[in-house]
Amino acid sequence: MNSLLLVILCFIAYIIAYNTYGRFLAKKIFNLDKNRSTPAHTLRDNQDYVPAHKIVLFGHHFTSIAGLGPIVGPAIGVIWGWVPAVLWVVFGSILMGAFHDFGSLVLSIRSKGCSIGDIAGDLINPRVRSLFMGIIFLALWIIIAIFALIIALLFDMYPETVLSIWCQVPIAIWLGWMIYRKGYKPAGPAIAAIFLLYATIVIGSYNPIKMPAIGALTPVMVWMIFLFIVNSFISSVLPVHVLLQPRDFINALQLFIALILIVFGVIVGHPRIIAPAVVLHPVGAPPIWPFLFVIIACGAISGFHSIVSSGTSSKQLNSETDAQIVGYGSMLMESALAILVIIAVTAGIGMKYVSTEGTILTGYSAYAEHYSSWSAAAGLSSKINAFIVGAANLFDTYGIPHKIGLTIIGVFIVAFAATTLDTATRLQRYIISEFARVHNITFLRNRYTATSLAVLSAAALAFYDGTGKGALKIWPLFGTVNQLLAAMALLVLTIYFIRNKKPVAIALLPFIFMIIMTGWAMVVNIRDYFGQGNWLLFVIGLIVFVLEIWMIIESVIVLVKPVRTIEVK
């Protein structure tokens, strides 16, 4: 199939969905009212609760939910064929993911900016609140430790990106100062910031920065320490409009530019998709059912998004009516990114691929070299490399130097990972503070103490084995834990709809689908961990699965009892 035709069809589907189903949810289901005050105004503290322009908030929300998810998931999910990957990404995002993100955002702004876990306590009972918060803490704990490692590895793999990524910090602070202190509209300063960023990309392309080892610390470990201090602790305790908002806005603009460049490459080169349409049994791969729906999360539906929607974004929403573009629109944009990743790794990669032996391959042989088996395509560097090579090949079609093209994509990937690390730490701080409020643990409600616990616990997970890669021990669980969070958020929305006499099928059907797929995958994984004698993953996976069943039982019980609910006008 021609890649350009696929892009056109998918993008048309997103536009139609936003203006039909998205608008229906906004007006008929959630009854968004521009005159109703949001927590950003009623609880404004100029620290976490700060109203933001909808385009700036769109940038923050989009870059926070995206991260590396819509890149690595689709880049490996295509091993089952490009057709299943595309269908899940498009229809999963329109009918499930975008509703999940949008609904979590609306519930939070109607609940004083509380997290989806805290809201579960109001809708169901305090036990479920504690269970939900525990699962959220586990997911964020893994994310913070893993993304610090991923960024450090990317700095080591692509030293050309280092200069631009660190220059983003002062550029973002300047942008925030121009918008919030000087009162400029976002457009002018943002354009200047993007020019500065791309200037650092060109300079960095020819001036790579390699971190040396320091004593017993490898370069990757040194980078991780820097990231835990700057991107985790300092970024999380700063007011949200000083660094988080403007940096995410810059990254969103950077993404739009990267998307335009990739789309332009598809238009000029319009390469044919050389990957098989469907491969039901790839060598060494788990079964497509249910693992396609766990491995491709971001881009279709991801539980992490509900934490972002009800964490940072709900505290910055200027008007209720902005929720459609921020919640529903951002998810569709992420899905569009996932489609372009699929194009890059199934069509762009076939334009030119250098094998491990140095042979230049094209067409199907290039794809087959990279996706010869599950083990060949499963590593982080393998997944990211497939996208970078494919995207750079598309850039080559209209004259962008290959070296600069590689740096553009490299900076794009690292910047998104850095945004996820920043946001995840702030979200973990919120979860710790909410837990402390509920259980009256005064000292943990302080943002410095809560952030310290968030960062130090993640650092302990990362460095407990002395390599910085400790989180990799439990990383295999993240996919199912993340999708379990999505199912639990949909469960909360289902109960919300039942209690407030909304059309329950909108939330219930996605919940049923996700709980079946996630539970199925969890059972298969637990069985495999037991068979392998991997007792760490077996015990943690079993605990998470029991918590899942427990929460469902609690939710069923609560439907036949009167409970305190969130009132909806």
C-alpha positions in Angstrom: 0.0 0.0 0.0 1.2 3.5 -0.7 2.2 5.3 2.5 0.7 8.7 1.5 -2.7 7.2 0.9 -2.6 5.6 4.4 -1.7 8.9 6.0 -4.5 10.8 4.3 -7.1 8.2 5.3 -6.0 8.1 8.9 -5.8 11.9 9.3 -9.3 12.3 7.7 -10.6 9.9 10.3 -9.1 11.9 13.1 -10.6 15.2 11.8 -14.0 13.6 11.5 -13.8 12.0 15.0 -12.8 15.3 16.7 -15.6 17.2 15.1 -18.3 14.5 15.7 -17.6 12.2 18.6 -15.4 14.6 20.4 -17.9 17.4 20.1 -20.7 15.0 21.2 -18.8 14.1 24.3 -18.1 17.8 25.1 -21.6 19.1 24.6 -24.0 16.2 25.3 -22.2 14.0 27.7 -19.9 16.2 29.8 -21.9 19.5 29.3 -18.9 21.7 29.2 -19.6 25.2 30.3 -17.2 28.1 29.6 -18.8 30.1 32.4 -18.1 27.5 35.1 -14.9 28.2 37.0 -12.1 25.6 36.8 -9.7 24.7 39.7 -6.9 26.7 37.9 -8.9 29.9 38.9 -10.7 28.8 42.1 -7.6 27.3 43.7 -4.9 29.4 41.9 -1.6 29.3 43.9 0.8 30.2 41.1 2.7 27.0 41.9 0.6 24.1 40.5 -2.8 25.7 39.9 -2.1 28.2 37.1 -4.5 28.9 34.2 -2.8 28.5 30.9 -3.7 29.4 27.3 -5.3 26.4 25.7 -2.6 26.1 23.1 0.1 26.2 25.7 -1.7 23.6 27.8 -2.3 21.5 24.7 1.5 21.5 24.2 2.1 20.5 27.8 -0.5 17.8 27.9 0.5 16.4 24.5 4.2 16.2 25.1 3.6 14.7 28.6 1.3 11.9 27.4 3.4 11.2 24.4 7.0 10.6 25.6 8.5 7.6 23.9 5.3 5.5 24.1 3.9 6.2 20.6 7.3 5.5 19.2 8.5 2.3 20.8 5.0 0.6 21.0 4.1 0.9 17.3 7.7 0.3 16.3 7.6 -3.2 17.8 3.8 -3.8 17.4 4.2 -3.9 13.6 5.9 -7.2 13.9 2.4 -8.7 13.8 1.8 -6.7 10.5 1.0 -3.1 9.7 -2.7 -3.6 9.4 -3.5 -4.7 13.0 -1.2 -2.0 14.3 -2.9 0.7 12.2 -6.5 -0.5 13.1 -5.7 -0.6 16.8 -4.0 2.8 16.8 -6.8 4.6 14.8 -10.0 3.0 16.3 -8.5 2.5 19.7 -7.6 6.2 20.0 -10.9 7.5 18.7 -13.3 5.3 20.6 -11.2 4.5 23.8 -8.0 6.5 24.3 -9.3 10.0 23.5 -12.5 9.3 25.6 -10.4 8.0 28.5 -8.1 11.1 28.5 -11.0 13.5 28.0 -13.1 11.9 30.7 -10.3 11.8 33.2 -9.7 15.5 32.6 -13.3 16.5 33.1 -13.8 14.4 36.2 -10.7 16.0 37.7 -11.7 19.6 37.0 -15.1 18.8 38.5 -13.3 17.5 41.6 -10.9 20.4 42.4 -8.1 19.0 40.3 -7.9 15.7 42.3 -6.2 12.7 40.7 -8.2 9.9 39.2 -7.2 7.7 42.2 -8.5 10.2 44.7 -11.7 10.5 42.7 -12.1 6.7 42.9 -12.3 7.1 46.7 -15.2 9.5 46.4 -17.1 7.4 43.8 -16.4 4.0 45.2 -14.8 3.9 48.7 -11.6 4.8 50.6 -10.2 1.3 50.2 -10.3 1.7 46.4 -8.6 5.1 46.7 -5.7 3.5 48.5 -5.5 0.6 46.0 -5.7 2.9 43.0 -3.1 5.2 44.5 -0.8 2.2 45.2 -1.0 1.1 41.6 -0.4 4.7 40.3 2.6 5.0 42.6 4.0 1.7 41.3 3.6 2.8 37.7 5.2 6.2 38.2 8.0 4.7 40.3 8.9 2.5 37.3 8.5 5.4 34.8 10.8 7.8 36.6 13.5 5.2 37.1 13.2 3.9 33.5 13.0 7.2 31.7 16.1 8.5 33.5 17.9 5.5 32.2 16.4 5.8 28.7 17.4 9.5 28.4 20.9 8.7 29.7 21.3 5.9 27.2 20.0 8.2 24.4 22.6 10.8 25.4 25.3 8.1 25.2 23.9 6.8 21.8 23.3 10.2 20.2 25.7 12.7 21.8 24.7 15.2 19.1 21.4 15.7 21.0 23.0 16.8 24.3 23.7 20.4 23.5 20.1 21.1 22.3 18.4 19.3 25.1 20.2 21.1 27.9 19.8 24.5 26.0 16.1 23.9 26.1 16.1 24.7 29.8 17.2 28.4 29.6 15.2 28.8 26.4 12.0 27.5 28.1 12.5 29.7 31.2 12.9 32.7 29.0 9.7 31.8 27.1 7.8 31.4 30.3 9.1 34.8 31.6 8.1 36.5 28.3 4.5 35.1 28.5 3.8 35.3 32.2 5.9 38.2 33.4 6.0 40.4 30.4 2.5 39.6 29.1 3.4 38.7 25.5 1.0 36.5 23.5 2.6 33.0 23.1 3.1 33.1 19.3 6.0 35.6 18.9 8.2 34.3 21.8 7.5 30.7 20.8 8.7 31.3 17.3 11.9 32.9 18.6 12.3 29.9 21.0 12.0 27.4 18.2 14.5 29.2 16.1 16.9 29.2 19.0 16.3 25.5 19.5 16.9 24.6 15.9 20.1 26.6 15.9 21.3 24.5 18.8 20.3 21.4 16.8 22.5 22.4 13.9 25.4 23.3 16.2 25.0 20.1 18.2 25.0 18.0 15.0 28.6 18.9 14.5 29.6 19.2 18.1 28.6 16.0 20.0 29.1 16.1 23.7 30.3 12.8 25.3 30.0 12.4 29.1 33.2 10.8 30.5 33.1 8.2 33.2 33.7 9.6 36.7 35.4 7.1 39.1 33.2 4.0 39.3 30.3 5.8 37.6 29.8 5.0 33.9 28.7 7.9 31.6 25.1 6.6 31.7 25.1 6.6 35.5 26.5 10.2 35.6 23.8 11.4 33.2 21.2 9.7 35.3 22.3 11.6 38.4 22.1 14.9 36.5 18.6 14.0 35.3 17.4 13.0 38.8 18.6 16.4 40.1 17.5 18.7 37.3 14.7 17.1 35.3 13.1 15.4 38.3 13.7 17.3 41.6 14.3 20.9 40.5 11.7 20.8 37.7 9.0 19.4 39.9 9.4 21.9 42.7 9.5 24.9 40.4 6.1 26.7 39.7 4.5 25.0 36.7 4.6 28.0 34.5 8.4 28.6 35.0 9.8 25.5 33.2 7.2 22.7 32.7 4.6 24.6 30.7 7.0 26.5 28.4 9.3 23.6 27.8 6.4 21.4 26.9 5.1 24.1 24.6 8.5 24.2 22.8 8.5 20.5 22.5 5.0 20.5 21.1 6.0 23.0 18.5 9.1 20.9 17.8 6.9 17.9 17.3 4.6 19.7 14.9 7.6 20.6 12.9 8.9 17.1 13.0 5.5 15.8 11.9 5.4 18.2 9.1 8.9 17.2 8.0 7.9 13.5 8.1 4.6 14.1 6.3 6.5 16.2 3.6 8.9 13.3 3.2 5.9 10.9 2.7 4.4 13.3 0.1 7.7 13.7 -1.8 8.9 10.1 -1.4 5.5 8.4 -1.0 7.4 5.1 -0.3 5.4 1.8 -0.5 4.8 -0.1 2.7 7.1 -3.1 2.4 6.1 -4.8 5.7 3.6 -7.7 5.6 0.0 -6.7 6.2 -0.6 -9.4 8.8 1.8 -11.8 10.6 0.0 -14.0 13.1 3.0 -15.9 14.4 6.3 -14.0 14.2 9.4 -15.9 15.3 9.6 -16.0 19.1 6.8 -13.4 19.6 3.9 -13.8 22.1 0.4 -14.2 20.6 -1.1 -11.1 18.9 -4.1 -11.5 21.2 -3.9 -10.0 23.8 -0.3 -8.6 23.5 -0.9 -6.2 20.6 -3.2 -4.2 22.9 -0.7 -4.1 25.7 2.5 -3.4 23.7 0.9 -0.6 21.6 -0.5 1.6 24.5 0.4 5.2 23.8 -1.1 6.0 20.4 -4.2 3.9 21.2 -5.0 4.0 24.9 -2.6 4.4 27.9 -3.4 4.5 31.6 -0.5 7.0 32.2 -2.7 9.6 30.3 -5.4 9.5 33.0 -2.7 10.4 35.6 -1.6 13.4 33.5 -5.1 14.5 32.7 -6.1 14.4 36.4 -2.7 15.5 37.6 -1.0 18.5 36.0 -3.4 19.4 33.1 -6.6 19.7 35.2 -4.8 22.2 37.4 -4.0 24.5 34.4 -7.2 24.4 32.4 -8.4 27.9 31.9 -11.9 27.1 30.7 -14.0 24.0 30.7 -14.5 24.2 27.0 -10.7 23.9 26.5 -11.0 20.3 27.7 -12.0 19.0 24.3 -8.8 20.1 22.5 -6.6 19.3 25.5 -8.1 15.9 26.4 -9.6 14.5 23.2 -7.5 16.5 20.7 -4.1 15.6 22.2 -4.8 11.9 22.1 -5.7 12.1 18.4 -2.5 14.0 17.8 -0.5 11.3 19.6 -2.3 8.7 17.5 -1.3 10.6 14.4 2.3 10.5 15.6 2.0 6.7 16.1 0.7 6.4 12.5 3.8 8.3 11.2 6.0 6.0 13.3 4.4 3.0 11.6 5.0 4.6 8.2 8.7 5.2 9.1 9.3 1.6 10.2 7.3 -0.1 7.5 8.0 2.1 4.5 10.7 4.6 5.3 13.1 1.9 6.5 12.9 0.2 3.1 14.5 3.2 1.4 17.9 2.5 2.9 19.0 0.3 5.8 22.6 -0.6 6.8 22.8 -4.1 8.2 25.0 -5.2 11.1 27.5 -6.5 8.5 27.6 -3.0 6.8 25.5 -4.1 3.8 23.1 -1.5 2.4 19.6 -3.1 2.1 16.4 -1.7 0.5 12.8 -2.9 0.2 11.5 -5.9 2.0 15.0 -7.2 2.8 15.6 -4.0 4.9 12.4 -4.6 6.9 13.2 -8.3 7.3 16.7 -7.6 8.5 15.3 -5.5 11.4 12.2 -7.5 12.1 13.6 -11.0 11.6 12.4 -12.2 15.0 10.9 -10.9 18.3 14.3 -10.8 20.0 15.8 -8.8 17.1 13.2 -6.1 17.3 12.5 -6.0 21.0 15.5 -4.0 22.4 15.2 -0.3 23.1 17.9 0.7 20.7 16.4 -1.5 18.0 13.0 0.1 18.3 14.2 3.6 18.4 16.8 3.0 15.6 14.1 1.7 13.3 12.1 5.0 13.6 15.2 7.2 13.4 16.5 5.5 10.2 13.0 5.5 8.6 12.4 9.2 9.4 15.8 10.3 8.3 15.3 8.4 5.0 12.1 10.4 4.5 14.0 13.7 5.2 16.6 12.6 2.6 13.9 12.8 -0.1 13.9 16.6 -0.1 17.5 17.4 0.7 17.9 17.7 4.5 21.4 16.5 5.2 21.3 13.0 6.8 23.4 14.1 9.8 21.1 17.0 10.6 18.1 14.8 10.0 19.3 12.2 12.5 19.9 14.9 15.1 16.4 16.5 14.5 14.8 13.1 15.2 17.2 12.3 18.0 16.4 15.6 19.8 12.7 15.1 19.2 12.9 11.7 20.9 15.0 12.7 23.9 13.0 15.9 24.5 9.8 13.9 24.7 11.4 11.4 27.1 12.7 14.3 29.2 9.2 15.8 29.3 7.7 12.5 30.5 10.4 12.3 33.3 9.6 15.8 34.4 5.8 15.4 34.4 6.0 11.9 36.0 8.0 13.2 39.0 5.5 16.1 39.5 2.6 13.6 39.3 4.3 11.3 41.8 4.6 14.3 44.1 0.9 14.9 43.8 0.1 11.3 44.5 2.3 11.3 47.6 0.7 14.6 48.8 -2.8 13.3 48.2 -2.1 10.1 50.1 -0.6 12.2 53.0 -3.6 14.4 53.1 -6.0 11.4 53.2 -4.0 9.8 56.0 -3.0 13.0 57.8 0.8 12.6 57.3 1.7 16.3 57.6 5.3 16.3 56.6 4.7 14.5 53.3 2.3 17.2 52.2 5.3 19.6 51.7 6.3 19.7 48.1 10.0 19.4 48.8 9.6 16.4 51.1 7.1 14.7 48.7 9.4 15.4 45.7 12.4 14.1 47.6 10.6 10.8 48.3 9.5 10.5 44.6 13.1 11.1 43.3 15.0 9.1 45.9 12.7 6.1 45.7 13.1 6.0 41.9 16.9 6.5 42.2 17.0 3.7 44.7 15.2 1.4 42.2 17.5 2.5 39.4 20.8 2.1 41.4 20.1 -0.8 43.7 22.1 -3.2 41.5 25.0 -0.7 41.2 24.5 -0.1 37.4 21.6 2.3 37.1 19.6 -0.4 35.3 17.8 -1.8 38.3 14.3 -0.7 37.0 14.8 -3.1 34.1 14.2 -5.9 36.5 10.5 -5.0 36.8 10.1 -3.1 33.5 8.4 -6.2 31.8 5.5 -5.6 34.1 5.0 -2.0 33.1 2.9 -2.7 30.0 0.2 -4.6 31.8 0.3 -2.2 34.8 -0.1 0.7 32.5 -3.1 -0.8 30.7 -4.5 -1.9 34.0 -4.5 1.8 35.0 -6.4 2.6 31.8 -9.0 -0.1 32.6 -9.4 1.3 36.2 -9.8 4.8 34.9 -12.5 3.6 32.5 -14.1 1.7 35.5 -14.3 5.0 37.4 -15.8 6.7 34.4 -18.3 3.9 34.1 -19.5 4.3 37.7 -19.6 8.0 37.2 -21.8 7.6 34.2 -24.1 5.1 36.1 -24.5 7.4 39.1 -25.2 10.5 37.0 -27.5 8.7 34.5 -25.2 9.1 31.5 -25.1 6.7 28.5 -23.1 4.0 30.3 -22.0 2.0 27.2 -19.6 4.8 26.2 -17.5 4.0 29.2 -18.5 0.4 29.9 -17.6 -1.2 26.5 -14.0 0.2 26.5 -13.6 -0.9 30.1 -14.7 -4.5 29.4 -12.4 -4.7 26.4 -9.4 -3.3 28.3 -10.0 -5.4 31.4 -10.2 -8.6 29.4 -7.1 -7.8 27.3 -5.1 -6.6 30.4 -6.2 -9.5 32.6 -5.5 -12.0 29.9 -2.0 -10.6 29.3 -1.3 -10.5 33.1 -2.3 -14.2 33.5 -0.1 -15.2 30.6 2.8 -13.2 32.1 2.3 -14.6 35.6 2.3 -18.1 34.2 5.5 -17.5 32.3 7.2 -15.9 35.3 6.3 -18.9 37.4 7.6 -21.3 34.7 10.9 -19.3 34.4 11.3 -19.2 38.2 11.3 -15.4 38.1 9.9 -14.9 41.5 10.3 -11.1 41.7 8.1 -10.5 38.7 5.8 -13.4 39.6 5.1 -12.0 43.1 4.6 -8.4 42.0 2.5 -9.4 39.0 0.3 -11.6 41.2 -0.2 -8.8 43.7 -1.2 -6.3 41.0 -3.6 -8.9 39.5 -5.2 -9.5 42.9 -5.5 -5.7 43.4 -7.2 -5.5 40.0 -9.8 -8.1 40.9 -10.3 -6.5 44.3 -11.0 -3.1 42.8 -13.6 -4.6 40.4 -15.4 -6.4 43.2 -15.5 -3.3 45.3 -16.9 -1.4 42.4 -19.6 -3.9 41.7 -20.6 -3.9 45.4 -20.8 -0.1 45.5 -23.3 0.0 42.7 -25.9 -1.5 44.9 -25.2 0.8 47.9 -25.7 4.5 48.3 -22.4 6.3 48.3 -21.1 9.9 48.1 -20.7 10.8 44.4 -19.4 13.7 42.4 -22.3 15.9 41.4 -22.6 16.8 37.7 -24.7 19.7 36.5 
